[in-house]
Amino acid sequence: MRKYIEFAKVQMQVNSAYSAWLWANIASILLRLFIAYYFWQAVYSNKSSIKGMPLDDMLTYIIVAMFMQMFVS
């Protein structure tokens, strides 16, 4: 029975470690999105578009690129 209790303890530690990793990863993604959004807001502050690309299209491109990067790396 002790083996099962020890196994359960180890499994709980592993699950809590992955949980911390998951929350850190989510926070990192949100921070990168926040920074990218305000960066491009500043770049487009005096212009409605740059080389024909409006801010909404640029933000969509950046968000899609970030999510694709998550799946590739």
N, C-alpha and C positions, 0 to 999 in steps of 0.2 A: 504494500500500500504506500510505503514511503516513496517508492520510485514514481508512482503516479502523482503524488503531491509535489515532488521536486520537478517533475515534468511540467505540471501545471504552473508552478512558479516561474520556471524558465520561459514558458510560452507567454505568460503575462508580461514578463520583462521585454520580450521580443515585440509583442504587440504594442506596448507603450512606446518603445523606441521608434517603431514605424509610424505610430500616431504623431509623435513629435516631428518626425521627418515630413509627414504629410502636411501638418500645419505650417511648418517652416517653408515648405515649397509653395503652398497657397499664398502665404504672406509675401514671398519673393515675387510671385507672378503679379499680385496686385500692386506691389510697389513699382515694378517695371512698367505696368500699364499706366499707373498714376504719373510716373516721370515722363513717359513717352507722350501722354496726353498733354501735359502742361508744357513740354518742350515744343511740340508742334503748335500749340496755341500761341506761344510766344513768337515762333517763326512766322505764323500767319497773322499776327496781330494787326499789321498795316495793309494786308493784301487779302483779296478775296480768293485768289488762286495763284499758284506758282507753276509756270510752264503749262498752264491749262489744267492743273490738278487742284480741285478745291479741298479745303480742310477735311470735310467729311470723307472724301475718297481716300485721302492720305491716312486718316485714322483707321479706316476700315482695312487698308492695306497693312498697316503696322500690326493691328490686332490679329489678322489672319496669319501674318508672318510669324508672330510670336507663338501662336498655337501650333502652327506647323513645325516650328523649331522644337516644341515640347515633344512631339511625336517622333521626330527624327533623331533627336539626341538622347 
